[in-house]
C-alpha cells in the first residue's frame, strides 16, 4: 500500500512580521538571481510576504496550505512585467522555507 506524503508543518510563529521580512528578503534574492534583477521583483516579494504573514497570523502552519494560499492570491497580481508567475513564486517560497528547515526541496529528505 502506498503511504501518503506527510504534511510539512512549520513551527508556530512567534513573530510573523519578522518571518515575513526574512521571507521577503530571501525571495527577492532568489528572484534577482534566477533571471535578472528587475524592479517588479521587489513588489512580487513584498506581496508574497504579505500573504504569508497574514496566513501565519491566522494560525496557518501547514506548508502545503501556505503554498496554495500564495498561488491563489498571487493570481490577481500583474506579472506582465516579469518572467515569473504565481506558481513559480509559490514554489520558490516553498523551497526557501524547506531549506530553512533543513529539508532538501528536491527530494524531501532531511
N, C-alpha and C positions, 0 to 999 in steps of 0.2 A: 504494500500500500504506500502511495506517495504521501509524504508528510508536507503540510503547507509550510511555506516560509514564515518563520516567526516575525512578528512586528518588531520594528526597532523603535524603542521609546527613549526620548530624550529625558535627562534628569529634570525634575521640576525646576522651573526658572526662579531664581532668587531676584534677578534684576533683568526683566525683559528688554528694557531700553538699552542697557549695556550690551546685551546679546545682539540686539538689532544693530547697534553701531558697529560691533565686531563683524557681523554678517555683511553689512553694507560695505565696509572696507575690504573684506575678503572677496566679495562678489565683484566689486569694482576692479580689484586687481586681476581677477580671473577674466573679466570682460576685456580689459585693456590688453591682456597678454594673449588671449585666444585669437584675436584678429589684429586690429589696430586700435589705439586709443581714439575714442570718439566722444564728442560732447554728450551725446544721448546716453552713454553708459552710466553717467552719474545719476541721471533720472531713473534709469532702469533699476540700478542697485538700490536707490532710495525707495522706490515703490515696492520692490520685492521685500525690502527690510520692513517697511510699514505693515505689509500684510503679515509677515512673520511675527512681528511684535504683537500685533493685535490678536493673532491666533494664540500666541503664548500667554498673553494676559487673560485670555478667555479659558485658559487651562489646557490647551491642546498640547500634548507631548508626543503623540504618535507621528513619526516621520512621514509615513505614507499620507496621512491626513493633511499634514502641513504642505506637502508637495502638491496634493490635489487642490488645496486652497490657493496656492500660488498660481498654478496653471489656470484655475477658474477665474480668479480676479485679475490676472495679467492679460486675459483675453480682451479686456477693454482698453489696454494700453496701446498707444500708437507706435508700432515698431517700424514704421515706414522709413525711418532714418537709421535703421540698424540692420546688422546682419542676423540678429537674433530674433527669437520668438518666445512665446510663453513656455513652451516645453523645454527649450534649451535653458532658460533661466531657472525653471523649477528643478531640472536635473542638475544644474550647476550648484544650486543651493543644497540639494541633497548630497552631492559629492563633498561639498565643503563641510557640511555637518558630519557626515560619516568619517571624513578624515580627522575632524576634531575629536571624534570618539575613538579613534584608533582602529576603525573598521575599513578594510580595503574595499573601496567603492566598486572595483571591478568584479570582484568575486564574492563579496560579502563575508569575508573571513577576518577575524580579529588578528 
